[in-house]
Amino acid sequence: MSGRARGFSETTAVIFAGGLGTRLRAAVSDRPKVLAEVLGRPFLSYLLDQVAAAGVRRVVLSTGYLGEQVEAAFGGGFGGMEVVCSKEDEPLGTGGALRYALPRLQSDPVVVMNGDSYFDADFGALWDAHVERGAEGSMALCEVPDVARFGQVVVDENEALVSFEEKGSGRGAGWINAGIYVLSRAIVESIPEGRAVSLEKEVLPAWIGRGLYGVKGRGKFIDIGTPESYAEAEAFFGGRG
């Protein structure tokens, strides 16, 4: 379960909800993938439950493809949280979308989450580690049996980020980016404006050695980006408790 995190009530959370979901179209063709239903609920609602439980009170949904559906579903708020949308006019990538949302971010640091994956992170531990280290960025890491599909994250003995290894470059058990971050405003402001930028491939690698850390966790993880992994989501959420 996600721990309630001190300080999160003052923190803006950004959830990426604008992906095209090309790989998932065979299973979900009429809506953005964050609205793919799992046990009768949009996938995004599970992420919103998670940040609400952690104490977050303001969420920015970074939308794009079919973003009007996301706004119609959640733009009025959720679970006592204020929810606003930041809709990009053209695909900007995760980094570009985060930079575009900057005027709507009312805190430093901000919480940033992928909208197509779920990790049972301990938000309290993530926040405490970020603050105690004086980090610029903290990334939740989870261990998987095979890193080939995701790419591996390598940290040193102090959990400072050393490198990101591309998908398919390694196999076997290892630690991966779980898609949940605490990022300083300085990182967001460093992202170039007005073009597509990848947070994972461009922005975060540039901050290695400049205060970027991993925080290892043991929770369950799922990514619904493919029809095969989406088919596992009902068992994943049905088995939690």
Kinemage of the C-alpha trace (Angstrom):
@kinemage 1
@onewidth
@group {chain A} dominant
@subgroup {mainchain}
@vectorlist {calphas} color= white
{ca met a 1} P 0.000 0.000 0.000
{ca ser a 2} L 1.099 3.578 -0.617
{ca gly a 3} L 2.254 5.410 2.491
{ca arg a 4} L 0.858 8.855 3.275
{ca ala a 5} L 3.708 11.228 2.583
{ca arg a 6} L 4.501 14.273 4.679
{ca gly a 7} L 4.438 17.379 2.504
{ca phe a 8} L 2.369 15.892 -0.297
{ca ser a 9} L -0.730 17.922 0.594
{ca glu a 10} L 1.129 20.980 -0.737
{ca thr a 11} L 2.472 19.177 -3.795
{ca thr a 12} L 1.144 19.083 -7.344
{ca ala a 13} L 1.067 15.640 -8.958
{ca val a 14} L 1.296 15.345 -12.751
{ca ile a 15} L 0.015 12.210 -14.484
{ca phe a 16} L 0.862 11.592 -18.146
{ca ala a 17} L -2.450 10.827 -19.843
{ca gly a 18} L -1.735 11.834 -23.429
{ca gly a 19} L -0.084 8.799 -25.018
{ca leu a 20} L -1.372 7.504 -28.346
{ca gly a 21} L -1.591 3.945 -27.026
{ca thr a 22} L -0.736 2.518 -30.438
{ca arg a 23} L 0.241 -0.934 -29.153
{ca leu a 24} L -2.968 -1.213 -27.132
{ca arg a 25} L -5.346 -0.294 -29.967
{ca ala a 26} L -6.153 -3.937 -30.716
{ca ala a 27} L -7.736 -4.210 -27.264
{ca val a 28} L -8.812 -0.611 -26.575
{ca ser a 29} L -9.608 1.383 -29.710
{ca asp a 30} L -12.236 3.956 -28.704
{ca arg a 31} L -10.544 5.788 -25.831
{ca pro a 32} L -7.139 6.856 -24.529
{ca lys a 33} L -5.357 4.039 -22.735
{ca val a 34} L -5.628 5.738 -19.330
{ca leu a 35} L -9.396 5.216 -19.632
{ca ala a 36} L -9.084 1.497 -20.456
{ca glu a 37} L -11.459 -0.270 -18.077
{ca val a 38} L -10.196 -2.610 -15.380
{ca leu a 39} L -12.842 -4.249 -13.219
{ca gly a 40} L -15.361 -1.684 -14.434
{ca arg a 41} L -13.182 1.347 -13.646
{ca pro a 42} L -10.849 3.473 -15.791
{ca phe a 43} L -7.209 2.565 -15.202
{ca leu a 44} L -6.501 6.208 -14.365
{ca ser a 45} L -8.824 6.013 -11.356
{ca tyr a 46} L -6.456 3.567 -9.651
{ca leu a 47} L -3.593 6.061 -10.001
{ca leu a 48} L -5.776 8.859 -8.658
{ca asp a 49} L -6.734 6.655 -5.712
{ca gln a 50} L -3.045 6.153 -5.065
{ca val a 51} L -2.052 9.821 -5.003
{ca ala a 52} L -5.133 10.744 -2.960
{ca ala a 53} L -4.167 8.131 -0.362
{ca ala a 54} L -0.664 9.634 -0.251
{ca gly a 55} L -2.126 13.022 0.676
{ca val a 56} L -1.919 14.840 -2.669
{ca arg a 57} L -4.617 17.479 -3.110
{ca arg a 58} L -3.918 18.848 -6.608
{ca val a 59} L -3.433 16.837 -9.806
{ca val a 60} L -2.590 17.950 -13.338
{ca leu a 61} L -3.540 15.470 -16.053
{ca ser a 62} L -1.252 15.928 -19.045
{ca thr a 63} L -3.541 15.028 -21.952
{ca gly a 64} L -3.321 14.826 -25.716
{ca tyr a 65} L -4.908 12.125 -27.848
{ca leu a 66} L -8.672 12.062 -27.093
{ca gly a 67} L -7.943 14.346 -24.165
{ca glu a 68} L -11.521 15.599 -24.106
{ca gln a 69} L -12.580 12.151 -22.858
{ca val a 70} L -10.127 12.355 -19.959
{ca glu a 71} L -11.299 15.847 -19.058
{ca ala a 72} L -14.948 14.792 -19.200
{ca ala a 73} L -14.244 11.853 -16.885
{ca phe a 74} L -12.004 13.526 -14.310
{ca gly a 75} L -11.773 17.275 -14.945
{ca gly a 76} L -14.283 18.032 -12.226
{ca gly a 77} L -12.093 16.606 -9.464
{ca phe a 78} L -11.616 13.221 -7.852
{ca gly a 79} L -11.621 11.951 -4.285
{ca gly a 80} L -11.484 15.421 -2.766
{ca met a 81} L -8.605 16.493 -5.030
{ca glu a 82} L -8.579 19.359 -7.479
{ca val a 83} L -7.978 17.940 -10.972
{ca val a 84} L -7.026 20.154 -13.926
{ca cys a 85} L -5.970 19.237 -17.458
{ca ser a 86} L -3.019 20.410 -19.519
{ca lys a 87} L -3.802 19.457 -23.138
{ca glu a 88} L -0.999 19.533 -25.664
{ca asp a 89} L -1.930 20.516 -29.235
{ca glu a 90} L 0.629 18.161 -30.743
{ca pro a 91} L 2.589 15.242 -29.275
{ca leu a 92} L 5.389 16.595 -27.094
{ca gly a 93} L 6.687 13.410 -25.475
{ca thr a 94} L 6.766 12.961 -21.728
{ca gly a 95} L 9.384 15.656 -21.184
{ca gly a 96} L 7.779 18.187 -23.509
{ca ala a 97} L 4.362 17.564 -21.970
{ca leu a 98} L 5.771 18.119 -18.471
{ca arg a 99} L 7.406 21.388 -19.556
{ca tyr a 100} L 4.152 22.502 -21.213
{ca ala a 101} L 2.325 21.903 -17.933
{ca leu a 102} L 4.779 24.055 -15.936
{ca pro a 103} L 2.428 27.061 -15.531
{ca arg a 104} L -0.068 24.745 -13.802
{ca leu a 105} L 2.470 23.310 -11.364
{ca gln a 106} L 2.113 25.035 -8.013
{ca ser a 107} L 4.827 23.306 -6.017
{ca asp a 108} L 8.522 22.538 -5.853
{ca pro a 109} L 9.128 19.629 -6.030
{ca val a 110} L 6.375 17.986 -8.082
{ca val a 111} L 5.259 14.373 -8.245
{ca val a 112} L 5.233 12.920 -11.776
{ca met a 113} L 3.650 9.617 -12.803
{ca asn a 114} L 3.222 7.565 -15.944
{ca gly a 115} L -0.441 7.050 -16.752
{ca asp a 116} L -0.148 3.544 -18.185
{ca ser a 117} L 1.580 1.747 -15.308
{ca tyr a 118} L 0.931 1.162 -11.626
{ca phe a 119} L 3.448 0.482 -8.891
{ca asp a 120} L 2.562 -0.096 -5.233
{ca ala a 121} L 5.150 2.465 -4.193
{ca asp a 122} L 5.574 3.646 -0.623
{ca phe a 123} L 5.092 7.357 -1.253
{ca gly a 124} L 6.206 8.209 2.261
{ca ala a 125} L 9.556 6.456 1.755
{ca leu a 126} L 9.991 8.070 -1.672
{ca trp a 127} L 9.330 11.544 -0.276
{ca asp a 128} L 11.518 11.075 2.800
{ca ala a 129} L 14.442 9.810 0.719
{ca his a 130} L 14.120 12.748 -1.657
{ca val a 131} L 14.118 15.300 1.164
{ca glu a 132} L 16.849 13.660 3.252
{ca arg a 133} L 19.221 13.491 0.284
{ca gly a 134} L 18.473 17.022 -0.891
{ca ala a 135} L 17.861 15.395 -4.268
{ca glu a 136} L 16.946 17.155 -7.498
{ca gly a 137} L 15.069 14.072 -8.654
{ca ser a 138} L 14.028 10.758 -7.120
{ca met a 139} L 12.750 7.809 -9.138
{ca ala a 140} L 10.826 4.858 -7.746
{ca leu a 141} L 12.499 1.602 -8.769
{ca cys a 142} L 11.010 -1.873 -8.753
{ca glu a 143} L 12.599 -5.260 -9.286
{ca val a 144} L 11.350 -7.447 -12.136
{ca pro a 145} L 12.308 -10.994 -13.189
{ca asp a 146} L 13.414 -9.860 -16.670
{ca val a 147} L 14.481 -6.316 -17.549
{ca ala a 148} L 14.555 -6.944 -21.328
{ca arg a 149} L 11.153 -5.374 -22.009
{ca phe a 150} L 11.729 -2.316 -19.837
{ca gly a 151} L 15.400 -1.433 -19.759
{ca gln a 152} L 17.451 -1.458 -16.571
{ca val a 153} L 18.336 1.343 -14.142
{ca val a 154} L 21.765 1.121 -12.520
{ca val a 155} L 22.480 2.851 -9.193
{ca asp a 156} L 25.543 2.993 -6.965
{ca glu a 157} L 25.776 1.981 -3.286
{ca asn a 158} L 24.068 5.239 -2.274
{ca glu a 159} L 21.303 4.735 -4.864
{ca ala a 160} L 22.570 7.632 -6.979
{ca leu a 161} L 21.691 7.038 -10.642
{ca val a 162} L 24.621 5.731 -12.674
{ca ser a 163} L 23.044 4.799 -16.005
{ca phe a 164} L 19.933 3.838 -17.934
{ca glu a 165} L 20.242 0.736 -20.091
{ca glu a 166} L 18.042 0.515 -23.188
{ca lys a 167} L 15.266 -2.039 -23.616
{ca gly a 168} L 16.617 -5.339 -24.880
{ca ser a 169} L 20.211 -4.586 -23.890
{ca gly a 170} L 20.105 -6.866 -20.857
{ca arg a 171} L 18.195 -9.845 -19.543
{ca gly a 172} L 17.446 -11.372 -16.182
{ca ala a 173} L 16.318 -9.870 -12.891
{ca gly a 174} L 17.039 -6.236 -12.188
{ca trp a 175} L 15.698 -2.838 -11.228
{ca ile a 176} L 13.578 -0.776 -13.589
{ca asn a 177} L 12.076 2.691 -13.661
{ca ala a 178} L 8.617 2.251 -12.096
{ca gly a 179} L 7.283 5.495 -13.587
{ca ile a 180} L 6.874 7.511 -10.375
{ca tyr a 181} L 9.125 10.500 -9.665
{ca val a 182} L 9.645 13.396 -7.309
{ca leu a 183} L 11.282 16.126 -9.416
{ca ser a 184} L 12.572 19.592 -8.586
{ca arg a 185} L 11.222 22.564 -10.478
{ca ala a 186} L 14.764 23.082 -11.783
{ca ile a 187} L 14.541 19.785 -13.687
{ca val a 188} L 11.203 20.764 -15.215
{ca glu a 189} L 12.497 24.224 -16.160
{ca ser a 190} L 15.552 22.659 -17.844
{ca ile a 191} L 13.365 20.920 -20.434
{ca pro a 192} L 13.431 22.664 -23.841
{ca glu a 193} L 10.137 24.294 -24.786
{ca gly a 194} L 8.106 23.842 -27.949
{ca arg a 195} L 9.331 20.451 -29.142
{ca ala a 196} L 8.963 16.770 -28.389
{ca val a 197} L 11.277 15.693 -25.561
{ca ser a 198} L 11.547 12.342 -23.779
{ca leu a 199} L 11.787 12.590 -19.999
{ca glu a 200} L 13.275 9.089 -19.806
{ca lys a 201} L 15.742 9.266 -22.719
{ca glu a 202} L 16.795 12.919 -22.732
{ca val a 203} L 15.961 14.812 -19.558
{ca leu a 204} L 16.773 12.384 -16.750
{ca pro a 205} L 20.052 11.069 -18.259
{ca ala a 206} L 21.270 14.688 -18.391
{ca trp a 207} L 20.790 14.926 -14.606
{ca ile a 208} L 22.900 11.870 -13.741
{ca gly a 209} L 25.584 13.056 -11.341
{ca arg a 210} L 23.577 16.177 -10.510
{ca gly a 211} L 21.351 14.920 -7.710
{ca leu a 212} L 19.316 12.158 -9.354
{ca tyr a 213} L 18.582 9.106 -7.189
{ca gly a 214} L 16.639 5.867 -7.273
{ca val a 215} L 14.471 4.637 -4.409
{ca lys a 216} L 14.019 0.864 -4.401
{ca gly a 217} L 10.634 -0.588 -3.503
{ca arg a 218} L 9.134 -4.060 -3.281
{ca gly a 219} L 5.539 -3.407 -4.366
{ca lys a 220} L 3.695 -5.031 -7.258
{ca phe a 221} L 4.024 -3.477 -10.722
{ca ile a 222} L 2.000 -3.593 -13.929
{ca asp a 223} L 2.261 -1.789 -17.260
{ca ile a 224} L -0.861 -1.926 -19.468
{ca gly a 225} L 0.866 -0.768 -22.646
{ca thr a 226} L 0.271 -3.979 -24.604
{ca pro a 227} L -2.837 -6.157 -25.060
{ca glu a 228} L -1.033 -8.967 -23.241
{ca ser a 229} L -0.157 -6.906 -20.167
{ca tyr a 230} L -3.577 -5.196 -20.172
{ca ala a 231} L -5.186 -8.649 -20.034
{ca glu a 232} L -3.367 -9.217 -16.727
{ca ala a 233} L -4.727 -6.052 -15.095
{ca glu a 234} L -7.961 -7.516 -13.704
{ca ala a 235} L -6.057 -10.227 -11.854
{ca phe a 236} L -3.532 -7.623 -10.654
{ca phe a 237} L -6.082 -5.281 -9.130
{ca gly a 238} L -8.476 -8.036 -8.117
{ca gly a 239} L -5.698 -9.662 -6.136
{ca arg a 240} L -4.742 -6.534 -4.211
{ca gly a 241} L -6.074 -5.921 -0.769
